[in-house]
Amino acid sequence: MTMVPAPVHEDLFEAVHGGEDDTVVRLLRSGAPAEATDEEGGTVLYTAAVQGRAGIVRLLLAAGADPERGSGEGGGDLPLCGAACNGHTEAVRALLAAGAWPDQREEFGFTALAWAVRQGFADTVDVLLKYGANPGAAGPDGALPLVAAARRGSVPVVRALLERGAPGREEALAEARAWLGRDVEGTLREGLAEAHGEGFETVTRRFPEDGGVTVVVEAVRDGRPFAGREQQTAHAAIATLLETALGLRPPHEELAERALRCADPSLDDWTEPAEALGRRGDEATFEAAVGWCASDDPLRQAFGADVLARMTAWGGGAPSGGAGAGGAYGVRALPVLRQLAREVREPEVVTAVVRALGAQGDTAALPDMLRHAVHPDAGVRRGVAVAVTGLVPAGDREGVAALVALARDGDAAVRAAAVHALAVAPEDSPAVREALAGRLDDDTPDPAVAAEAARGLAIRQDRRAVAALDRLLATAGPDGPAYTIALGTLEHIRDEATRRRLEHTLPRRR
């Protein structure tokens, strides 16, 4: 008897590849099976999952596709693993919601969690764990997820696993420490040479992401890349996180050296050591931070100020009914920080010192923060606006004038921070109102600036806020910050009819 091959339904696969949701709906309604396969046994659901077509994944599942059915010759590829391997979190969520078992293993022993961890997709890891993926299930190489995450160098993945009580903390710490100071680029090149031999060039790229830097090395032959490896590099932050989880207290200088090796206060390799020291809140840590502030090294000064700021935030040293936001240490840190603010000009130091002074919550330090409102570095000016938010009292002409000037700054991020500070400031004067009104049309880079300006005017019962809110509620994306700010601002609209009209303004769909 002659076997008739099943139809391939190429049109359905083409629609999936093209992301044509409407076409998929039409084909399914006309009889195309939700479990169609191609000539190599690949399922249409696996194809949609691998490509991250979350909407089509949901359509196929609703039409009866099995979320756990294997794909390809022998059925060794799973839709959930295909989506997780590529970081398609919404497709992963759809498959899990349809009943896919989070710990199902593919042909070579990978689970979806093993793929997501090794690729550094923190959002995907988080969704898998929320749906019950086992945080202690080893991958095909025998490594526990936490160890694999430490090796990868992804801080968000390590955090997600720690929050779920993942085992293997000691092993993960050893892995993270082994990578400290290692030449990541050289290690990746060696791995490519081992896998592909010699006779090719390499191209290296670095991408800031997830609070760290990802190093990507591509192997190139005849001008074309043919292989590549990548590695995240936040191993100092991961080591610090794991030490904290294990109750370990490395020496102050060891944590400082981790941050200084990173040399970037915006990255986790800096912030995690500073946070760990700030949480300690003891005399030895305070003395170490004050000593770093007195250093001749600008980065060490910045780190010392950062630690003092975090000690203040955690209330270190506060006796019962202690003084100030930071207790006894906050009071003692204030003169150190004020003196440093008067002496330094390096952007990273000024930003750290201004942030630390803002954390004290003491208006006496305002002059030392505001002196840097005209700093040539935009990051410093933004830091000043953020630090003085909520601190400038009504009638403080110098403070209000500085915020008004910053609200007109040429840098969008500076304007955004300053407009927020003005919006919530107690001062109500023509200068403040005009500065806010001047930002009602500021949609670059985000309409949230205009929304903050409208909020400030609404708080002051300025009628110009109404037209701005009407526009924002109709045009801003309903999932974005501008819409959220505008909607929350309606509580300040006292006229009931106007407020009700604005509450029923629907976002325009285009």
VENNOR-V235915 format. One record per backbone hydrogen bond with DSSP energy under -1.0 kcal/mol. NH is the residue of the N-H (numbers start at 1). CO is the residue of the C=O. Records with the same first field share a line. If there is no record, write none. Layout:
NH = CO + CO
//
This chain:
13 = 9
14 = 10
15 = 11
16 = 12
17 = 13
18 = 14
19 = 16
20 = 15
21 = 19
24 = 20
25 = 21
26 = 22
27 = 23
28 = 24
29 = 25
30 = 26
31 = 28
32 = 27
36 = 33
38 = 42
41 = 38
44 = 36
47 = 43
48 = 44
49 = 45
50 = 46
51 = 47
52 = 49
53 = 48
54 = 52
57 = 53
58 = 54
59 = 55
60 = 56
61 = 57
62 = 58
63 = 59
64 = 61
65 = 60
69 = 66
71 = 77
72 = 41
75 = 72
77 = 71
82 = 78
83 = 79
84 = 80
85 = 81
87 = 84
88 = 83
89 = 87
92 = 88
93 = 89
94 = 90
95 = 91
96 = 92
97 = 93
98 = 94
99 = 96
100 = 95
104 = 101
106 = 110
107 = 76
109 = 106
115 = 111
116 = 112
117 = 113
118 = 114
119 = 115
121 = 116
122 = 120
125 = 121
126 = 122
127 = 123
128 = 124
129 = 125
130 = 126
131 = 127
132 = 129
133 = 128
137 = 134
139 = 143
142 = 139
148 = 144
149 = 145
150 = 146
151 = 147
152 = 148
153 = 149
154 = 149
158 = 154
159 = 155
160 = 156
161 = 157
162 = 158
163 = 159
165 = 162
166 = 161
172 = 168
173 = 169
174 = 170
175 = 171
176 = 172
177 = 173
178 = 174
182 = 179
184 = 182
187 = 183
188 = 184
189 = 185
190 = 186
191 = 187
192 = 188
193 = 189
194 = 190
195 = 191
196 = 192
197 = 193
201 = 220
203 = 218
205 = 216
207 = 214
209 = 212
212 = 209
214 = 207
215 = 231
216 = 205
217 = 229
218 = 203
219 = 227
220 = 201
221 = 224
224 = 221
226 = 219
227 = 219
229 = 217
231 = 215
232 = 152
233 = 213
234 = 153
235 = 233
238 = 234
239 = 235
240 = 236
241 = 237
242 = 238
243 = 239
244 = 240
245 = 241
246 = 242
247 = 244
248 = 243
255 = 251
256 = 252
257 = 253
258 = 254
259 = 255
260 = 256
261 = 257
262 = 258
263 = 259
267 = 264
268 = 211
270 = 267
271 = 267
272 = 268
274 = 270
275 = 271
276 = 272
277 = 273
278 = 274
279 = 275
281 = 277
286 = 282
287 = 283
288 = 284
289 = 285
290 = 286
291 = 287
292 = 288
293 = 289
294 = 290
295 = 292
301 = 297
302 = 298
303 = 299
304 = 300
305 = 301
306 = 302
307 = 303
308 = 304
309 = 305
310 = 306
311 = 307
312 = 308
313 = 309
314 = 310
315 = 312
316 = 311
318 = 315
322 = 319
327 = 324
329 = 316
330 = 326
331 = 327
332 = 328
333 = 329
334 = 330
337 = 333
338 = 334
339 = 335
340 = 336
341 = 337
342 = 338
344 = 340
350 = 346
351 = 347
352 = 348
353 = 349
354 = 350
355 = 351
356 = 352
357 = 353
358 = 354
359 = 355
365 = 362
366 = 363
369 = 365
370 = 366
371 = 367
372 = 369
373 = 370
375 = 372
381 = 377
382 = 378
383 = 379
384 = 380
385 = 381
386 = 382
387 = 383
388 = 384
391 = 388
396 = 393
397 = 395
400 = 396
401 = 397
402 = 398
403 = 399
404 = 400
405 = 401
406 = 402
407 = 403
408 = 405
409 = 406
415 = 411
416 = 412
417 = 413
418 = 414
419 = 415
420 = 416
421 = 417
422 = 418
423 = 419
424 = 420
433 = 429
434 = 430
435 = 431
436 = 432
437 = 433
438 = 434
439 = 436
440 = 437
442 = 439
443 = 441
449 = 446
451 = 447
452 = 448
453 = 449
454 = 450
455 = 451
456 = 452
457 = 453
458 = 454
459 = 455
460 = 456
461 = 458
462 = 457
465 = 462
466 = 463
468 = 464
469 = 465
470 = 466
471 = 467
472 = 468
473 = 469
474 = 470
475 = 471
476 = 472
480 = 477
484 = 480
485 = 481
486 = 482
487 = 483
488 = 484
489 = 485
490 = 487
492 = 489
493 = 490
499 = 495
500 = 496
501 = 497
502 = 498
503 = 499
504 = 500
505 = 502
508 = 474
//
